[in-house]
Amino acid sequence: MVSEKITVKNPSGLHLRPAGILSGIASKCASEVTLVKGDKRVNPKSVLVLMAAGIKCQDEITVECSGETEAEDLKTLINAIAGGLGELDGEGK
């Protein structure tokens, strides 16, 4: 298993649009993926479960990946979250 912490930069957190994008990316990952926020552990492959986690702007989350493609999948997910999931410009604003 590999994991990495990241701070969510989306101004409105992971509401429907970015949650849908993240869910779509996670669904393409061959490894098992888990997002951890505090004591909540959620499967980001489900947009409803992801939204129910209540991840807001400036929340620190941990992305965990386990499986044959875990390193690739982790990099893909971290890059997507860092890039704002379609909501931020290139400078994270």
C-alpha positions as CSV (number, residue, x, y, z in Angstrom):
1,M,0.0,0.0,0.0
2,V,1.1,3.5,-0.8
3,S,-0.4,6.8,0.6
4,E,0.1,10.5,0.4
5,K,-1.5,13.5,2.2
6,I,-2.9,16.4,0.3
7,T,-4.8,19.6,1.1
8,V,-8.0,20.2,-0.9
9,K,-7.8,23.6,-2.6
10,N,-11.2,23.7,-4.3
11,P,-13.1,26.7,-2.9
12,S,-16.3,24.7,-2.3
13,G,-14.6,21.5,-1.4
14,L,-15.6,18.3,-3.1
15,H,-19.1,19.2,-4.2
16,L,-20.9,17.4,-7.0
17,R,-18.7,18.5,-10.0
18,P,-15.2,17.8,-8.6
19,A,-16.5,14.7,-6.7
20,G,-17.8,13.4,-10.0
21,I,-14.5,14.0,-11.7
22,L,-12.5,12.4,-8.9
23,S,-14.9,9.5,-8.8
24,G,-14.4,8.9,-12.6
25,I,-10.7,9.0,-12.2
26,A,-10.7,6.7,-9.2
27,S,-13.0,4.2,-11.0
28,K,-10.4,3.8,-13.7
29,C,-7.8,2.8,-11.1
30,A,-7.0,-0.9,-11.0
31,S,-5.9,-0.7,-7.3
32,E,-8.1,-0.4,-4.3
33,V,-8.5,3.3,-3.4
34,T,-9.4,4.9,-0.1
35,L,-9.7,8.5,0.9
36,V,-9.2,9.2,4.6
37,K,-10.4,12.4,6.3
38,G,-10.1,12.3,10.1
39,D,-11.8,9.1,11.2
40,K,-13.7,8.7,7.9
41,R,-12.5,6.2,5.3
42,V,-14.3,6.3,2.0
43,N,-14.2,4.7,-1.4
44,P,-13.9,7.6,-3.9
45,K,-15.1,5.3,-6.7
46,S,-18.6,6.2,-5.5
47,V,-19.6,9.8,-6.0
48,L,-22.3,9.7,-3.4
49,V,-20.0,8.2,-0.8
50,L,-17.3,10.7,-1.7
51,M,-19.8,13.6,-1.3
52,A,-21.1,12.2,2.0
53,A,-17.5,12.5,3.4
54,G,-18.0,16.3,3.6
55,I,-14.6,17.2,2.3
56,K,-14.2,21.0,2.4
57,C,-11.6,23.5,1.2
58,Q,-8.4,23.3,3.2
59,D,-9.2,19.8,4.6
60,E,-6.2,17.5,4.6
61,I,-7.0,14.1,3.2
62,T,-4.9,11.0,2.7
63,V,-5.1,9.0,-0.5
64,E,-4.3,5.3,-0.1
65,C,-3.9,2.9,-3.0
66,S,-3.3,-0.8,-2.7
67,G,-2.7,-3.2,-5.7
68,E,-0.5,-3.9,-8.7
69,T,-0.8,-0.3,-10.1
70,E,-0.8,1.4,-6.7
71,A,2.0,3.8,-7.4
72,E,0.6,4.9,-10.7
73,D,-2.9,5.3,-9.3
74,L,-1.7,7.3,-6.4
75,K,0.2,9.7,-8.6
76,T,-2.8,10.1,-10.9
77,L,-5.2,10.8,-8.0
78,I,-2.8,13.2,-6.2
79,N,-2.2,15.1,-9.5
80,A,-5.9,15.4,-10.1
81,I,-6.7,16.7,-6.6
82,A,-3.7,19.1,-6.7
83,G,-4.9,20.4,-10.1
84,G,-8.3,21.3,-8.6
85,L,-10.4,18.7,-10.5
86,G,-11.3,21.2,-13.2
87,E,-12.0,24.1,-10.9
88,L,-8.6,25.8,-10.3
89,D,-6.2,27.6,-12.5
90,G,-2.6,26.4,-12.8
91,E,-1.5,28.2,-9.7
92,G,-4.0,26.5,-7.2
93,K,-6.2,29.6,-6.9
